[in-house]
Amino acid sequence: MKPKSDQIDFHAGPSLSRHGNRILHPAMEGSYSQRMGRAQAKEEALLSFLASGEVCTTAEIAGALLYCSKETARRLMVKLVRRGLLKRDEIQTVGGVIHLFGLTSLGLASSLDGHADCPIYEMGRTSSQLLHHHLDTQAVRIVLEDYFDWADWIPEKILQVQECPSDRRGKKYPDGIGVNKDGVKIAVEIERTIKFGAEWETTLVSHWMAMRDGKYSKVIYFTDQLPQLWKQFRIIKEINLPFIHPIDFQKLWQTKFSIFSLSAVRKMAFEGMPDDGINAYVMPESADSKITPHVVISRNSLP
């Protein structure tokens, strides 16, 4: 499994696989200034990632971002904690304790290209129920940027603060918006649990209105409940809004919505993608199809 070569050059430093295996030469080879340059580049990459609106992450995600092992990433983050750039938190979840590293005000100020509206991490304010969703979104972002040449990612936190408080009421924001290699702006949703009824309809209406207003052109869902989510798409026949003719949603979703396997993309983030792709499931091309086809995700299969 090989990482994407044009994404792993930290100031001409050594290329590292997602497992932290040295490909070109040992990490400690080279001059002192070269080693310090690589360390500084990784520090800047991590702070920029958090200051883009991600705010907090784990050593595992940081390792995927920086092409190093989880332990190497953890050591880097501990150093940043000691310097006051990050703060460390422990979140108790159903699956156990998650060690989280969050951005401080000093860390935000130290980022070379942080977003002006990015909040800082607040201890004790992280929901254990939403944390896995947040981390899955980060893993998807890393894969889309590294393997599929996406750029200009905007996390949900930034999307929310960019609008007036009065405009946020009742509105559903995507988990992120990015621009693909063809320049198309696409919204991304991580669906760990399937929405039903009025909540699902509200989400679809929000997406339709955003696409109508030109905020993005398509929506990609990543989930491990593909048949259930597919069924939810087929349930909605029309979108009805005041003063607007009913919208045929069955035609709309076939051209504007896609569904991919979350676990397959998560695997790419932490293990890399083989040259021949990785097995996954995606939405069928036709709404009349009753079987979700088995496909291979490759560098050309995502928008």
Backbone bond lengths (Angstrom), bond angles and torsions (degrees), N, CA, C in turn:
res aa  C-N    CA-C-N  psi(-1)  N-CA   C-N-CA  omega(-1)  CA-C   N-CA-C  phi
1 M - - - 1.459 - - 1.516 109.75 -
2 K 1.330 116.05 127.54 1.448 119.25 -175.20 1.515 110.16 -119.81
3 P 1.324 117.52 134.01 1.456 119.14 173.36 1.506 110.19 -71.82
4 K 1.293 116.06 163.97 1.447 120.61 -179.84 1.523 108.96 -71.15
5 S 1.326 116.77 118.07 1.465 121.14 -168.03 1.517 113.29 -63.06
6 D 1.351 117.23 -33.80 1.456 117.77 -175.74 1.523 112.69 -82.37
7 Q 1.339 116.44 5.17 1.449 119.54 179.63 1.529 112.62 -111.11
8 I 1.335 118.51 2.96 1.452 118.64 -170.93 1.524 113.61 -123.05
9 D 1.295 116.33 21.53 1.464 119.54 -179.45 1.523 109.60 -97.36
10 F 1.318 116.85 95.64 1.462 121.37 176.97 1.526 108.68 -89.37
11 H 1.325 115.31 89.78 1.466 120.97 179.92 1.529 111.08 53.05
12 A 1.323 114.65 50.93 1.477 121.76 177.39 1.518 112.35 63.37
13 G 1.310 117.30 26.07 1.461 120.81 176.79 1.512 110.59 -80.95
14 P 1.339 118.29 -179.06 1.460 121.77 -177.38 1.521 111.31 -71.87
15 S 1.327 116.74 145.90 1.452 120.67 175.46 1.515 109.08 -78.45
16 L 1.347 116.09 131.90 1.454 121.05 -179.58 1.509 109.62 -119.84
17 S 1.326 117.35 139.90 1.454 119.58 175.59 1.516 108.96 -79.09
18 R 1.341 116.19 174.36 1.450 119.19 -179.65 1.520 111.52 -68.36
19 H 1.295 118.85 -17.72 1.455 121.80 175.38 1.516 111.73 -88.83
20 G 1.321 116.83 -0.83 1.456 120.35 -178.92 1.516 112.44 81.58
21 N 1.335 119.03 8.45 1.456 121.04 178.97 1.518 110.06 -72.20
22 R 1.293 117.01 135.19 1.456 121.19 -178.59 1.525 109.67 -76.74
23 I 1.323 116.09 126.44 1.459 119.91 -176.79 1.518 111.29 -99.59
24 L 1.340 116.76 -45.12 1.463 119.39 -174.48 1.516 112.67 -95.16
25 H 1.310 117.01 -46.71 1.458 120.13 179.36 1.525 108.47 -164.73
26 P 1.330 118.75 159.29 1.461 120.35 -179.41 1.515 111.64 -57.07
27 A 1.337 115.95 145.93 1.460 121.54 -175.31 1.522 112.38 -62.02
28 M 1.305 117.33 -25.32 1.457 119.72 -176.26 1.523 112.91 -89.50
29 E 1.338 116.85 -1.64 1.459 118.29 176.64 1.521 109.96 -75.66
30 G 1.313 116.40 159.83 1.451 120.58 -179.07 1.514 110.77 98.92
31 S 1.304 115.37 172.75 1.452 120.88 -177.26 1.520 111.16 -73.92
32 Y 1.316 115.21 166.16 1.469 120.88 178.03 1.528 110.24 -59.88
33 S 1.324 117.57 -42.40 1.459 121.12 -178.54 1.529 111.24 -65.06
34 Q 1.349 116.82 -35.02 1.460 119.73 177.34 1.519 111.20 -66.53
35 R 1.330 116.64 -42.80 1.462 119.90 179.31 1.517 110.65 -64.69
36 M 1.312 116.84 -41.52 1.465 120.26 178.73 1.531 111.02 -66.21
37 G 1.337 115.45 -34.55 1.457 119.53 178.16 1.517 111.88 -65.14
38 R 1.352 115.91 -40.52 1.459 119.49 178.30 1.518 110.79 -66.83
39 A 1.325 116.86 -41.87 1.463 120.50 179.20 1.527 110.69 -62.80
40 Q 1.332 116.32 -41.96 1.460 120.25 179.45 1.521 111.14 -65.18
41 A 1.329 116.74 -38.69 1.462 120.52 -179.85 1.524 110.74 -64.57
42 K 1.327 116.78 -40.77 1.467 120.01 179.09 1.530 110.47 -67.12
43 E 1.310 116.51 -40.23 1.459 120.49 177.75 1.530 110.11 -60.70
44 E 1.322 116.69 -45.70 1.459 120.82 -179.84 1.528 111.08 -65.06
45 A 1.334 117.61 -39.02 1.464 120.96 179.52 1.527 110.86 -64.33
46 L 1.318 117.02 -41.63 1.464 120.95 -179.88 1.526 111.10 -66.99
47 L 1.336 117.04 -46.42 1.465 120.03 -179.96 1.530 111.24 -64.28
48 S 1.331 117.35 -38.27 1.466 120.61 178.36 1.524 110.87 -64.31
49 F 1.331 116.45 -39.91 1.460 121.67 178.39 1.531 110.37 -61.23
50 L 1.315 116.90 -48.75 1.462 120.78 -179.61 1.527 111.21 -67.32
51 A 1.328 117.06 -41.21 1.460 121.52 -177.05 1.523 112.72 -76.24
52 S 1.330 118.12 -6.66 1.464 120.43 175.62 1.516 111.29 -75.65
53 G 1.341 115.86 -7.43 1.454 120.94 -178.70 1.511 113.22 124.97
54 E 1.344 116.60 -0.90 1.467 119.98 179.10 1.533 111.47 -76.02
55 V 1.325 117.27 -34.93 1.479 125.94 171.34 1.525 113.81 73.33
56 C 1.325 118.15 -50.60 1.476 120.28 -177.81 1.514 110.10 -144.26
57 T 1.336 115.36 158.37 1.459 120.38 179.17 1.518 109.26 -162.55
58 T 1.326 115.71 -176.93 1.455 121.91 178.68 1.521 110.34 -113.61
59 A 1.333 116.18 169.43 1.463 120.34 177.33 1.520 111.08 -64.94
60 E 1.318 117.57 -32.32 1.465 120.72 179.37 1.524 110.78 -65.13
61 I 1.322 117.13 -46.48 1.463 120.73 177.99 1.527 109.91 -64.73
62 A 1.333 116.72 -42.28 1.461 120.28 179.71 1.527 110.95 -61.72
63 G 1.317 117.14 -37.22 1.451 120.57 177.18 1.520 111.93 -62.96
64 A 1.344 116.20 -41.09 1.465 120.23 177.15 1.522 110.65 -65.12
65 L 1.316 116.36 -38.92 1.464 120.96 179.83 1.523 111.87 -65.69
66 L 1.333 117.02 -41.34 1.456 121.89 -171.96 1.526 113.66 -98.50
67 Y 1.326 117.71 2.46 1.463 121.98 -178.92 1.523 111.70 58.99
68 C 1.309 115.26 49.28 1.461 119.84 177.23 1.517 108.15 -142.26
69 S 1.313 117.16 174.31 1.458 120.80 -179.94 1.525 110.25 -72.22
70 K 1.314 115.00 161.88 1.461 120.95 177.27 1.517 110.92 -59.58
71 E 1.324 117.04 -40.52 1.463 121.01 -177.91 1.531 111.25 -67.76
72 T 1.335 116.50 -40.34 1.465 119.54 176.86 1.523 110.92 -62.49
73 A 1.325 115.87 -42.59 1.462 120.09 178.09 1.530 110.96 -64.13
74 R 1.326 116.31 -39.71 1.473 119.56 179.47 1.515 111.01 -62.89
75 R 1.339 117.63 -41.25 1.464 120.25 179.15 1.531 110.64 -62.69
76 L 1.324 116.32 -40.92 1.461 120.05 177.95 1.529 110.46 -61.75
77 M 1.316 116.52 -44.00 1.461 120.60 -176.56 1.527 111.53 -68.88
78 V 1.314 116.92 -35.64 1.470 120.37 176.04 1.531 110.17 -63.16
79 K 1.335 117.05 -39.89 1.467 120.16 176.60 1.528 110.92 -61.67
80 L 1.322 115.93 -39.85 1.461 119.71 179.98 1.529 111.11 -69.40
81 V 1.327 116.87 -30.78 1.474 120.58 174.25 1.522 109.59 -63.73
82 R 1.326 116.94 -44.94 1.470 121.31 -179.14 1.530 111.21 -62.68
83 R 1.302 117.00 -30.22 1.467 120.85 -179.97 1.528 112.67 -88.42
84 G 1.334 116.09 -0.98 1.458 120.10 177.33 1.510 114.85 82.87
85 L 1.336 117.69 10.21 1.462 121.08 -179.34 1.526 111.84 -85.40
86 L 1.316 116.37 -27.27 1.458 122.94 176.51 1.513 109.48 -129.45
87 K 1.330 116.11 162.42 1.457 121.60 171.29 1.526 108.25 -126.41
88 R 1.302 115.42 151.72 1.463 120.48 -174.40 1.520 110.43 -108.72
89 D 1.330 116.28 137.51 1.454 121.37 -178.45 1.531 109.03 -137.86
90 E 1.310 116.70 157.20 1.457 122.67 175.35 1.518 108.30 -122.59
91 I 1.328 115.87 124.66 1.456 121.52 -178.22 1.529 108.71 -113.62
92 Q 1.308 116.19 122.58 1.464 121.30 179.00 1.525 109.00 -84.05
93 T 1.325 116.79 119.49 1.455 121.76 177.83 1.526 109.36 -120.65
94 V 1.318 115.53 174.80 1.471 119.93 179.17 1.526 110.59 -60.08
95 G 1.320 116.53 -34.93 1.461 120.67 -178.68 1.512 114.50 -85.96
96 G 1.327 117.97 1.14 1.462 121.55 -179.29 1.520 111.81 124.12
97 V 1.328 115.77 -171.57 1.460 121.04 -177.95 1.525 110.41 -83.21
98 I 1.324 115.87 133.93 1.459 121.86 175.08 1.520 108.26 -109.24
99 H 1.322 116.53 124.97 1.464 121.77 179.07 1.523 107.77 -88.35
100 L 1.316 114.68 116.23 1.450 121.61 -172.51 1.525 110.32 -113.48
101 F 1.320 116.23 144.02 1.461 122.55 176.10 1.523 108.09 -120.36
102 G 1.348 115.93 122.88 1.450 120.52 -176.07 1.518 113.19 -117.64
103 L 1.311 115.86 156.09 1.450 123.75 -175.95 1.533 111.01 -77.02
104 T 1.323 116.86 134.34 1.465 121.88 174.71 1.529 109.22 -97.98
105 S 1.315 116.76 172.61 1.465 120.22 177.38 1.526 110.79 -63.45
106 L 1.336 116.88 -35.82 1.459 120.27 176.69 1.517 110.99 -67.66
107 G 1.326 116.50 -39.46 1.458 120.24 177.81 1.514 111.93 -64.11
108 L 1.338 116.25 -39.88 1.461 120.46 177.55 1.523 110.79 -64.01
109 A 1.329 116.39 -43.06 1.464 120.67 179.74 1.528 111.43 -67.43
110 S 1.330 116.97 -28.89 1.466 121.04 -177.63 1.522 112.44 -81.59
111 S 1.339 117.42 -14.04 1.462 120.25 179.86 1.526 109.58 -70.14
112 L 1.309 116.04 136.33 1.454 120.54 -177.40 1.523 112.89 -71.84
113 D 1.335 117.03 -29.43 1.468 119.59 -176.89 1.520 111.58 -140.27
114 G 1.343 117.20 39.37 1.453 121.09 178.96 1.516 111.66 -67.40
115 H 1.316 115.86 154.60 1.462 120.82 179.25 1.522 109.76 -78.84
116 A 1.316 116.22 136.43 1.468 121.20 -176.20 1.519 112.54 -62.05
117 D 1.333 117.72 -26.81 1.458 121.46 -177.94 1.530 113.13 -96.91
118 C 1.322 117.34 7.03 1.461 119.75 -178.23 1.526 110.48 -69.52
119 P 1.337 118.28 127.48 1.463 119.89 176.60 1.520 110.72 -78.35
120 I 1.320 117.09 166.41 1.461 120.77 174.13 1.523 108.34 -97.88
121 Y 1.311 115.93 163.77 1.465 120.46 -177.64 1.528 110.40 -76.53
122 E 1.333 115.82 133.88 1.455 121.78 178.60 1.521 109.53 -113.37
123 M 1.312 116.24 121.55 1.460 121.95 -178.82 1.532 109.76 -61.53
124 G 1.335 114.73 138.79 1.455 119.92 176.01 1.511 115.31 78.62
125 R 1.333 118.02 2.93 1.461 120.78 -177.13 1.536 112.46 -106.36
126 T 1.328 117.46 2.49 1.460 120.71 -176.75 1.519 110.53 -90.27
127 S 1.314 117.00 125.85 1.461 122.22 179.03 1.520 110.12 -79.32
128 S 1.316 115.71 126.28 1.469 119.41 178.61 1.530 110.90 -64.77
129 Q 1.328 116.90 -29.12 1.466 120.38 -179.52 1.519 111.99 -71.44
130 L 1.329 116.45 -31.08 1.465 120.41 -177.67 1.525 113.36 -94.76
131 L 1.329 117.00 -11.20 1.462 119.83 -173.95 1.519 112.33 -64.10
132 H 1.332 117.90 -45.29 1.467 120.13 -179.90 1.524 110.78 -61.56
133 H 1.315 116.31 -37.30 1.458 120.91 176.96 1.533 110.25 -62.19
134 H 1.326 115.80 -43.90 1.470 121.55 179.24 1.531 110.70 -61.16
135 L 1.312 117.47 -44.36 1.462 121.67 -178.09 1.528 111.40 -70.50
136 D 1.337 117.23 -36.77 1.464 119.92 175.87 1.532 110.56 -63.12
137 T 1.318 116.46 -39.34 1.463 120.41 178.56 1.522 110.52 -62.55
138 Q 1.331 117.11 -40.15 1.457 120.40 177.94 1.528 111.66 -64.88
139 A 1.337 116.94 -40.35 1.469 120.03 178.54 1.524 110.70 -63.20
140 V 1.334 116.67 -41.60 1.467 120.45 177.97 1.522 110.32 -63.77
141 R 1.312 116.92 -43.03 1.472 120.47 178.48 1.524 110.63 -57.99
142 I 1.320 117.63 -45.91 1.462 121.23 -178.74 1.524 110.84 -59.86
143 V 1.333 116.66 -43.41 1.464 120.31 -179.98 1.531 111.01 -65.56
144 L 1.322 117.02 -44.54 1.463 120.01 -179.03 1.530 111.35 -63.10
145 E 1.326 116.97 -38.91 1.457 119.73 -179.48 1.524 111.92 -76.21
146 D 1.331 117.59 -39.93 1.463 120.49 -175.21 1.515 113.13 -78.30
147 Y 1.334 117.33 -43.65 1.459 121.07 -171.95 1.521 113.95 -99.58
148 F 1.329 117.37 -22.37 1.462 119.61 -173.63 1.531 112.76 -122.52
149 D 1.336 116.11 11.58 1.473 121.91 171.47 1.518 114.08 61.35
150 W 1.335 117.29 32.34 1.457 119.80 173.62 1.527 109.34 -75.30
151 A 1.335 115.96 157.47 1.468 121.17 179.91 1.526 109.23 -147.73
152 D 1.351 114.68 174.53 1.466 122.62 173.59 1.529 112.68 55.13
153 W 1.328 115.52 44.58 1.469 120.32 -179.22 1.534 110.65 -70.48
154 I 1.339 115.59 135.09 1.465 121.94 176.37 1.521 108.25 -122.36
155 P 1.344 119.04 112.69 1.468 121.00 179.36 1.527 111.62 -70.70
156 E 1.321 115.18 163.65 1.463 121.19 -178.21 1.525 112.61 -57.28
157 K 1.336 117.24 -39.75 1.476 119.79 -179.20 1.527 111.46 -56.50
158 I 1.320 116.98 -39.42 1.462 120.71 -179.79 1.522 110.58 -74.27
159 L 1.320 117.25 -38.55 1.463 120.65 178.71 1.529 110.82 -58.90
160 Q 1.319 115.87 -38.17 1.465 120.19 -178.66 1.528 112.03 -69.18
161 V 1.321 117.69 -46.99 1.464 120.05 -174.56 1.527 112.30 -75.26
162 Q 1.332 117.38 -13.93 1.453 119.74 179.47 1.525 112.57 -75.98
163 E 1.331 117.25 -11.75 1.450 120.51 179.18 1.524 111.03 -108.90
164 C 1.306 116.71 157.37 1.465 121.42 177.54 1.531 109.16 -64.89
165 P 1.342 117.78 144.37 1.473 120.71 179.76 1.524 112.94 -52.54
166 S 1.335 117.18 -36.33 1.463 119.70 -178.62 1.526 112.24 -67.85
167 D 1.347 116.25 -25.39 1.465 120.00 -179.38 1.523 112.40 -84.68
168 R 1.339 117.58 -11.57 1.464 120.55 -176.86 1.518 112.21 -84.11
169 R 1.330 117.91 -17.80 1.452 121.51 -173.05 1.527 111.25 -60.74
170 G 1.329 116.09 121.74 1.454 121.57 177.12 1.512 115.18 75.17
171 K 1.329 117.31 5.58 1.460 120.45 -176.85 1.525 110.48 -96.54
172 K 1.318 116.12 140.04 1.459 122.60 177.27 1.520 108.91 -103.04
173 Y 1.327 116.63 124.38 1.459 121.35 179.53 1.526 109.44 -101.81
174 P 1.337 117.84 144.39 1.472 119.47 175.17 1.528 110.33 -67.84
175 D 1.319 116.33 163.76 1.467 120.61 179.80 1.520 111.45 -70.98
176 G 1.294 116.82 -20.32 1.460 121.18 176.44 1.517 110.19 -175.07
177 I 1.318 115.43 158.79 1.464 121.41 174.68 1.527 107.11 -130.42
178 G 1.322 115.77 133.46 1.461 120.35 178.00 1.510 110.83 -137.21
179 V 1.317 115.34 169.08 1.467 121.85 179.04 1.520 108.25 -112.54
180 N 1.335 116.52 123.03 1.464 118.87 -177.19 1.523 111.34 -79.46
181 K 1.318 116.59 -178.75 1.463 121.23 -173.15 1.522 112.81 -65.92
182 D 1.353 116.95 -17.90 1.459 120.67 178.37 1.524 112.23 -95.09
183 G 1.342 116.33 6.07 1.449 119.92 178.84 1.515 114.94 83.30
184 V 1.334 117.44 12.50 1.464 122.19 -179.92 1.525 109.40 -89.99
185 K 1.314 116.50 130.21 1.456 121.09 179.37 1.531 108.98 -85.69
186 I 1.337 116.01 124.60 1.468 121.88 -173.19 1.526 110.11 -129.09
187 A 1.330 115.78 136.53 1.467 121.59 175.51 1.518 109.42 -89.05
188 V 1.327 115.82 146.03 1.461 122.12 -179.27 1.523 109.55 -122.00
189 E 1.335 115.66 134.40 1.459 121.99 177.15 1.525 109.47 -125.19
190 I 1.320 116.37 133.55 1.465 122.47 173.13 1.517 107.25 -102.87
191 E 1.308 116.79 116.56 1.468 120.90 -174.81 1.528 109.41 -113.22
192 R 1.328 115.79 90.75 1.466 120.70 177.99 1.526 111.13 -80.11
193 T 1.320 116.37 -33.43 1.465 121.88 175.32 1.521 108.29 -127.74
194 I 1.298 116.98 140.54 1.453 122.36 -174.77 1.533 110.90 -80.10
195 K 1.316 115.62 134.25 1.467 121.08 176.62 1.531 109.86 -85.44
196 F 1.324 115.49 151.71 1.456 120.51 -179.90 1.520 110.10 -133.53
197 G 1.340 115.13 162.54 1.452 121.52 169.94 1.519 114.17 58.82
198 A 1.345 114.03 -136.41 1.463 121.05 -174.36 1.526 111.76 -62.03
199 E 1.343 117.76 -36.13 1.471 120.50 -179.98 1.523 110.58 -62.39
200 W 1.323 117.22 -41.81 1.461 121.74 -179.84 1.531 110.39 -67.31
201 E 1.322 116.89 -43.15 1.454 120.44 179.16 1.529 111.10 -63.33
202 T 1.346 116.72 -40.53 1.461 120.36 178.17 1.528 111.10 -61.55
203 T 1.320 116.69 -40.02 1.464 121.05 178.60 1.518 111.27 -62.84
204 L 1.319 116.68 -45.44 1.465 120.36 -179.03 1.525 111.88 -66.47
205 V 1.327 115.87 -39.08 1.465 119.52 177.66 1.529 110.37 -63.35
206 S 1.337 116.55 -41.49 1.468 120.31 178.45 1.525 110.93 -60.84
207 H 1.337 116.36 -41.99 1.469 119.75 178.52 1.527 110.80 -64.84
208 W 1.326 116.88 -43.92 1.460 119.59 -179.15 1.521 110.78 -61.50
209 M 1.326 117.29 -44.17 1.459 120.97 -179.34 1.528 111.36 -64.94
210 A 1.340 116.68 -38.90 1.463 119.99 178.65 1.525 111.03 -65.94
211 M 1.340 117.16 -40.61 1.461 119.96 178.10 1.521 110.57 -68.64
212 R 1.323 116.84 -38.02 1.461 120.30 176.28 1.527 111.48 -60.72
213 D 1.348 116.12 -37.25 1.465 121.23 -178.53 1.523 112.90 -84.18
214 G 1.340 117.50 1.32 1.451 121.00 176.16 1.517 115.58 80.38
215 K 1.347 117.70 17.04 1.465 119.67 -179.59 1.526 111.68 -75.75
216 Y 1.308 116.74 -28.92 1.461 122.64 171.12 1.522 108.01 -162.24
217 S 1.335 116.02 166.71 1.470 120.42 -172.09 1.520 113.65 -106.72
218 K 1.329 116.94 -25.79 1.463 120.93 -177.64 1.527 109.46 -144.23
219 V 1.343 114.94 169.80 1.464 121.30 177.45 1.524 108.54 -133.60
220 I 1.326 116.51 130.93 1.467 121.57 174.34 1.521 108.43 -113.87
221 Y 1.322 115.70 128.03 1.460 121.72 174.12 1.520 109.23 -101.85
222 F 1.339 115.93 137.99 1.461 122.54 172.30 1.526 107.22 -117.14
223 T 1.325 116.30 122.74 1.460 120.62 -176.63 1.520 110.06 -152.88
224 D 1.320 116.35 159.88 1.461 121.59 172.08 1.522 110.92 -104.21
225 Q 1.332 115.82 10.07 1.468 121.59 176.84 1.524 108.92 -120.66
226 L 1.318 115.37 58.16 1.462 120.08 -173.58 1.527 114.03 -60.96
227 P 1.345 120.18 -48.10 1.476 118.50 -179.78 1.525 112.77 -60.49
228 Q 1.348 116.49 -39.56 1.467 119.92 -179.01 1.526 110.95 -66.66
229 L 1.339 116.75 -42.61 1.459 119.57 -179.35 1.525 110.82 -69.35
230 W 1.313 116.56 -39.29 1.462 121.11 175.98 1.525 109.87 -56.72
231 K 1.329 116.43 -43.71 1.462 121.14 179.48 1.521 110.94 -61.26
232 Q 1.336 117.02 -40.08 1.459 120.80 179.36 1.531 111.56 -63.33
233 F 1.322 116.85 -36.53 1.456 120.10 176.80 1.529 111.03 -64.14
234 R 1.321 116.29 -37.08 1.460 120.43 -176.37 1.529 112.34 -76.35
235 I 1.334 117.25 -20.75 1.463 120.79 -178.31 1.529 111.46 -68.53
236 I 1.330 116.21 -41.72 1.465 120.90 -175.86 1.524 109.38 -77.12
237 K 1.313 116.36 116.83 1.468 121.03 -179.63 1.525 111.83 -92.76
238 E 1.337 115.61 -40.61 1.452 120.21 -177.37 1.524 110.71 -138.36
239 I 1.324 114.95 154.50 1.459 121.93 170.55 1.523 106.76 -110.39
240 N 1.329 115.30 122.18 1.456 120.28 -178.24 1.521 110.20 -112.92
241 L 1.330 115.81 123.95 1.460 122.63 178.18 1.522 109.15 -129.29
242 P 1.337 117.47 150.47 1.469 120.13 179.02 1.521 111.96 -58.58
243 F 1.316 116.09 134.96 1.473 123.39 174.87 1.528 113.48 67.16
244 I 1.332 117.22 15.90 1.463 121.21 178.61 1.522 108.59 -130.01
245 H 1.319 116.39 138.25 1.462 119.85 177.27 1.528 109.67 -61.76
246 P 1.323 118.67 145.02 1.469 121.24 178.69 1.531 111.44 -53.28
247 I 1.323 115.60 138.98 1.464 121.56 -177.65 1.523 109.07 -102.18
248 D 1.313 116.83 128.33 1.458 122.44 179.14 1.534 108.25 -73.62
249 F 1.324 115.96 96.92 1.459 119.20 -174.64 1.526 111.97 -70.78
250 Q 1.327 118.58 -28.75 1.455 120.44 -179.35 1.526 112.09 -63.32
251 K 1.328 117.08 -31.58 1.472 119.68 174.20 1.525 110.52 -78.90
252 L 1.318 115.61 -35.21 1.458 120.46 -176.66 1.515 112.26 -64.51
253 W 1.341 117.67 -47.86 1.460 118.19 -171.91 1.522 112.45 -71.02
254 Q 1.316 117.38 -24.84 1.463 118.97 179.64 1.525 112.49 -67.25
255 T 1.335 116.79 -25.49 1.463 120.58 -178.38 1.520 113.28 -105.97
256 K 1.334 116.88 -20.30 1.454 120.04 -172.43 1.528 114.03 -113.67
257 F 1.332 118.73 -12.66 1.456 121.36 -175.94 1.526 110.78 -124.82
258 S 1.334 115.95 142.94 1.463 122.31 174.79 1.517 108.54 -136.62
259 I 1.334 115.79 153.95 1.467 120.75 178.23 1.523 108.55 -129.90
260 F 1.341 116.10 130.92 1.453 121.92 177.80 1.532 110.27 -128.00
261 S 1.299 114.63 161.47 1.463 121.50 -179.92 1.524 111.04 -72.28
262 L 1.328 116.36 122.03 1.467 121.17 178.13 1.527 111.24 -68.28
263 S 1.319 117.39 -42.53 1.467 119.86 -176.86 1.525 111.18 -64.76
264 A 1.335 117.52 -34.65 1.465 120.17 178.59 1.523 110.96 -66.35
265 V 1.332 116.70 -42.71 1.462 120.39 -179.68 1.530 110.18 -71.27
266 R 1.328 116.87 -36.61 1.464 120.24 176.29 1.529 110.43 -61.32
267 K 1.311 116.54 -37.63 1.468 121.03 178.61 1.522 111.01 -64.14
268 M 1.336 116.43 -39.05 1.459 119.99 177.12 1.519 111.39 -60.33
269 A 1.335 116.34 -40.15 1.462 120.13 -176.04 1.514 111.52 -61.22
270 F 1.328 117.40 -38.98 1.455 120.69 -172.63 1.525 114.29 -102.10
271 E 1.330 117.54 -17.22 1.461 119.88 -177.86 1.524 112.99 -121.45
272 G 1.332 116.95 -11.96 1.449 120.05 -176.99 1.520 111.30 86.13
273 M 1.319 116.29 172.42 1.456 121.72 -179.94 1.517 111.02 -112.55
274 P 1.339 117.67 127.04 1.464 118.98 174.99 1.524 110.08 -63.46
275 D 1.316 116.01 160.15 1.460 120.22 -179.51 1.527 111.91 -60.00
276 D 1.339 117.07 -29.15 1.460 119.97 -178.20 1.519 112.50 -94.41
277 G 1.343 117.01 14.20 1.459 120.18 176.15 1.512 112.78 86.95
278 I 1.330 114.98 -171.18 1.459 120.76 -177.04 1.522 108.98 -139.73
279 N 1.329 116.77 140.26 1.456 120.70 -177.06 1.520 111.47 -66.79
280 A 1.315 116.39 140.50 1.465 121.23 179.04 1.520 108.67 -161.82
281 Y 1.304 115.43 -179.76 1.456 121.10 174.70 1.521 108.41 -124.76
282 V 1.319 116.27 144.03 1.463 120.36 177.76 1.519 108.58 -134.83
283 M 1.323 115.96 171.95 1.457 121.29 177.46 1.522 110.17 -65.90
284 P 1.339 116.90 144.45 1.464 119.56 175.37 1.517 110.84 -70.22
285 E 1.313 116.24 157.78 1.460 120.43 179.00 1.525 111.34 -69.17
286 S 1.326 116.69 -32.52 1.451 120.62 -175.68 1.520 111.56 -108.21
287 A 1.319 116.57 138.81 1.456 120.52 177.91 1.517 111.07 -69.88
288 D 1.350 117.05 -18.56 1.459 120.56 -178.75 1.524 112.25 -82.24
289 S 1.321 116.85 -13.26 1.456 119.93 -179.78 1.522 110.39 -69.44
290 K 1.314 116.85 139.01 1.464 121.26 -178.58 1.525 111.61 -105.03
291 I 1.300 116.68 1.08 1.463 120.43 -178.94 1.526 108.97 -124.95
292 T 1.332 115.97 127.08 1.456 119.81 175.47 1.529 108.38 -77.50
293 P 1.322 118.93 117.95 1.467 120.71 -172.48 1.520 113.21 -71.18
294 H 1.308 114.47 151.62 1.455 122.21 175.52 1.524 107.37 -90.86
295 V 1.324 116.83 124.81 1.460 120.52 -176.36 1.521 109.50 -133.07
296 V 1.303 115.01 178.43 1.453 121.79 174.66 1.523 108.62 -116.20
297 I 1.332 116.97 122.92 1.460 120.74 174.65 1.521 107.68 -78.43
298 S 1.314 115.42 122.51 1.466 121.19 176.90 1.509 107.66 -126.10
299 R 1.300 116.81 -176.33 1.464 120.36 -178.09 1.529 112.14 -66.09
300 N 1.325 117.63 -14.85 1.458 120.10 -177.35 1.511 113.57 -110.51
301 S 1.338 119.10 4.14 1.457 120.13 -172.37 1.525 113.33 -93.54
302 L 1.329 118.20 -16.36 1.461 119.90 175.10 1.517 108.83 -97.87
303 P 1.346 116.03 149.74 1.470 118.74 -179.87 1.523 111.73 -59.93
